[in-house]
Amino acid sequence: MSSKSNTFKKLVGCKSLWCSVFAITITSFIVGCSTPPTRGTGYRTSGGSAPASYSSSIANFQAVSWGVLPGWQEDDLTQAWPAWLKSCDVLRKRNSEINWRQVCAQANSVPSRDAQAIRQYFETNFQAYEVRSSANGSDKGLITGYYEPVMNGSLTRTATYAVPLYGLPKTWRGNRPSPGPTREDLMNSGVLRGSEIAWVQDPVAAAFMQIQGSGKVRLEDGRVLRLGFAGTNDQPFKSFAQWLLDRKEITRSQATMQGISAWAKRNPDRVEEMLNANPRFVFFKVLPGNVSADLGPIGALGVPLTSERSIAIDLKAMPLGAPVFLNTSRPLSSQALQKLVMAQDTGKAIVGGVRADYYWGTGDSAGELAGRMKQDGRMWLLLPRK
């Protein structure tokens, strides 16, 4: 479901949309909670078929040659191509200050398994722009990660699965209070009774799913229930990571998804107290049964996210749906991560001109990577030449 000025800040000071919820080095409440604008948000170019400069309200862009992009020649662009075609499905239908229609029409004739043909398509039809922050002129920013959780669960409460995931309360439909009761009040009021969608085992994992804003529940009969974001109680976000830090229950290095889960296992009788430190509560909805379980969650662009090829960005910085070349490193390492990705998601916790939340995919392995990702990075925005 995104997002951080750094993994730690997201954990302790999230202000998202989907991160309106917590922000562990993982996403920001990102995915699919807002309807993106159909036009640009103040992007300005210097004119011409391939302008030398381009700007938005919080970022500046300078045209560069393709040779400047580290790892551009080595990236397997066949892996990015399906994500770009998903962007085109939306961009070609929109009125925009940027001419996406022509480049998206030309994409139809590009062989999807020919990396060199795809590279030639981008180099011929797009101009690469180095992204810099308007605030300080830096070309470096924070790259964090998010993922889609998968948990085992049941459609009915059992001895094993006793933690509910809720849809919007029936009494709120058409008459939702704003703000609604806090998480603690909701859990004690009985308002949520009858709104249970599924039951899972771990209350902290359920809270992390709220932070992501979407997820999957693997049922005992083998079916997979896909849950999407349905709304919140409109309460402000307060980080339970910060709550733990303030009480010296964890160290800063432990303010990660993994560190918080470990604390909860050591202190099961205090888990509800910790979770109630965040008054915000997220509701889910069941996605249609014909949605493939292999597809990623729906991002703000309205298309399924692609593992390791989708990012969330600040809409004030760059247009939703655009191709972006990313130069960063893998979590807790100096190993280069240099890839063409698509800006298909956003969230209020993702703030800044050089800022991205990298979608790692679905499940525990993706969660391990997302939960530890807090890397420096650079970005190049790709825009049609005309």
N, C-alpha and C positions, 0 to 999 in steps of 0.2 A: 500499500500500500503503500527517503527519503527520504538545504535541510540542516546544515550545520556550519557554524563558522569554524568548527573543528569537531571531531567526534565527541570530545569532552563537552564542548559548548552545546552541542546538540543535545547531549544528555542532560545538561544542567540548565540550558536556557532556551529551549525550543520554542519557536513561535509559529507553528505551522498551520497547515490546512489539514493535511493529514498529519503533519508533525504537529499539528495542534495537539499532538498527543504525547510526545515523550522524547523521542529522538535519541535513540541510542546510537551510536555510530551507524545507524542504519537509516532508513529513510525518513522521510519527513511526512508523513501523512499525505504524502504526495498523491499517490496514484488515483486518478479518477475522481477527484472530489470537486472539481470546478469546471465550468464551461469556459474554454479559452476564447479570447476575442477572435473575431473573424478578420480583423484588419490589424495592420502593424500598430505598434504602440510608440510612435514617435521616432522611427528609424529615419536617419538622414544620410544621404549620399552626396558626393560631390558632382554627380552627373556623369554622363558618358556610359558606354557599354560595359566597361569594367572600371568603376570608380576607384581612385587611389585610396580613398578613405571612406569611412562609414562610421556612424555613431548611434548610440542609443542614450537613454537618460543616465545610465550608470557605467557604460563601457565605451571605449574607443577602439576602432579597428583600422589597421593599416594593411594595405595590400602587400603580399609577399609572393615570391616565386615558390613553386611546388618543392624545389630542392631544399627549402628551409625547414620543411616539416620532418622532424626526426622519426624515422621508421615508416615513412609513407610508402616507400618502394617495397618494403618487406611485408606490409600488412596484407593478409589474405582477404581481399575485398569481396570475395564470393560470400564470406560469412556476414558481411555488412549489407549486402545487396537486398535480401528479403526485408530487412528493417527499413531501408530506403523506399522500397516499393510500398510498404505500409504507410509511410509518411506521404508518399505521392497520392495514395488513395484519398487522403483528406485534403492535401494542399491543392490538388488540381481542381477541386470543387469550390474553392474559396476565392472571394475577391480580396486581393492583397496588394500592398504597395510593392511587393516583390513578385517578379514574374516567374512563378513556379510552374505554370501550365506548360510552357514550352519545354523546359528540361524534363518534366515528368512525361510528356508525350514522347520525347526522344528516348526515354528509358525503356520503352516497350520494345525497341529494336536491339537492345543490348543482350548478348548471350549471358544468362545468369551464372554459368559455370566457368566463364572465361575471365580470370582475374585481370589480365592485361586489357581486355576490352572494357571492363568496368573502370579501370584506372584511367584509360584514355577518355572515356565518357566524362569523368569528373574533371580531368585536366583541360578538356576542350570546352566544356560548358560552364564551368564554375571558376570563380576567383577565390583564392584562399586569403583570409584576413587574420592577422595576428590580433588576439584579443588582449586588451589592457584595461585595467580598472581606471575609471574616470577619477576616482577619489585620490589615488596615490601614483598612478601611472605605471604600476607594476604589471608585469606579464605573468606573474605567478599567483596562484590562488589555491584554495582548499578543494581537494577531491575526496569525497566520502562515498560510502556504499550503502545500498539497501537490497532487499530481497523479498521473496514471497514465502511466508512460513507454510509448512505442512505439518499438521498434527494428526495423530490418531484420535478417533472420537466415536460418538454414538448419537443417534437421533433421539434416544431416550436416556434418562439418567440411570446410571448403574453404579455399583460399588467402585468400579475403576474410574468411570467418567462421570464426575460430579460437579464440574465447573462449567457453567452455562456461557454460551455466546448468544447475545441478544440481537433481535431485530428491534425496530422502533416500537415502543409501547403502543398497543392498539388505541388507547385513549388519547394518544398524541396525534393520531392521523387526522390531518385537517385542522388541528387545534394544538399545535406544538408550543409549549412555553419557551420563552427566550429571555433570559437564560432559564434552563431547566434546573432541577435539583442537582446537587453535587453527586459525585460517585458514591460517597458514603451514604447520603440520604436516599439515593436511588436503591442501593442494595438493601436498605433497611425499611423502605416504604411499602413494598408490595406492588409498586407500579409496574415493575418488570415481569411480574408473574403472568405466564401465558405467552410471553414474547420470546421464549427460548427457541433458538434455531437448531442448536446442536450442543452436545456436552463433550468436554475434553478433560484431560487429567490434571494439567498444571496451570494454576492461576497466573503465574508469572509469564509463562509462554502465551497464555491468552491475552495478557496485557501487551506483550510484544506484538501480537497479531493486530491489536488495536492500533498500535503505533504505525505499523505498515499500512493499515487501512484495507487490507485484503488478505486472503490466504485460502488454503485448502484443508479440508478435514477428510481424512481417509477413514471410511466407515468399516465396520467389522465384516460386512459382506463384500468388501473389495471396491465398492463404489467410492467415487471422490466427489465431495461436496465443495463447490467453489463459492466463496463468499466475497462480496464486494462491499465497498463503503456505502452506508445508507444515511449517515448523518451523525450529529453529536448532540450533547446537551447544552452546547454553547457556553460552557464554562471555560475560564482561562486555563491554559496549560501550566502546570507546575511540576517540575521534574522530581520524580522520586529518587533519581540518582543524586540530585542535589540534597534531597532529604537525608539520604544515607551519608553523604559527605559531611553535611553540617553536624551530624551526630558522631562523626569519626568512626562510622561502621565500616567504611571502605576507604581505600586510598584513591587518589586521582587515577593511578594506573589501572585500578580495578573498576573504574566507572565505565564499564562496557557491558554489553549484553551478557557476556560470559561471566563477568565479575559479579553482576547483580544476581544472576541465576544461582551462582555458587553461594552468595550470601543468603538467599532465600532458602536454599537446602539446609543451611546451618541454623536458620532461625524460622522454622515453619510457623511458629505461633505468632510471629510479628509480620507475616506477609501482608495480611489485610491492612494493618496499620500503615505499612509502606505504600501499598497501592492507593489507599485513600488520601495520601499526601498530594496526589494529583486529582483535583476535582473534576477534570474533564473525562467524559465517557463517550465511547464510540459504538455506534450501532452498525450491524451488518445487514446485508440482503443476500438471498440465494441467487446466484447467476443462473441463466437458463441452462437446462440440462443438455442442450446441444452444443454447449461451449466445450471445446476440446480441453481435456485435463492437461495437455502438453503446452497449451498456450499460456503466456505470461499474463499478469493482471493488466487491466485496461488502464492506460495512462491518461494524462490530461488531454492529449491530442485526440483521444477516442479510439486508439488502436492498441492491440496487445503489445506489451513490451517484449523485447528480444534479449535474451540472456547475453550479457557482456557486449551488447551493441546498442543499448538504449541508455540515455541519461536524463536526469531531471535538471532543469536550469532555472535561473531567475528570468521571468518573462520581461522584466525591465531591461535586461541585458541583451537578449537576442530572441529571434522569432521561434515560436514553437514549431516543431517539425523539421527544422533545418539540419543538414549534415554538419558535424563538428569533428575535427580531428583532435584527439586527446593524447597528451604526452604526460604520463605520470608513472607511478611504480606500484607494484603489487603490495598488499598490506604487510607491514612490518618487515620490509625488505627494500633493497635497491634494484630489484629486478624490474626492468623497463616494462611498462604497459603502454603501448603506442598503437592506437586503434582509431579507425573511423567509426563514429557512433552517431546516433540520431537523437536530437533534443525532443523527446516525445513525452516528457513529463515535467511537472513543476510542483512547487509547494512553498508555503510562506516561510518555511525555515531555511530555504535555499536562497541566500541573499548575497549578491555581489556580481560584479562583471565577470570575474574569472572564478567561476564557482560551479561545481557539478556534483551530482549524486549519481554514482555509477550502479546500474542495475546488474547484480551478479546472477540472478536467476531464482530458482525455486528449491526449497528444502534446506536441510541442515548444513550441507557443504557450502552452499551459497551464503547461508547465515553466518557461518564461521568467518568467511572472508569479509562479508559486509560489516560484521560486528567489530572488525579490527581495522577497517580501512580509514585512515586519516593521513592522506599523503599530499605533498605539494604537487602542483601540476600546472601545465600550460594548455591553452586551447586555441584552435584556429577555426573560425567560422567560415563555412563554404557558402557562397551566394552565387546565383546565376549571373552570368556575364551581361545578360541583357534581358 
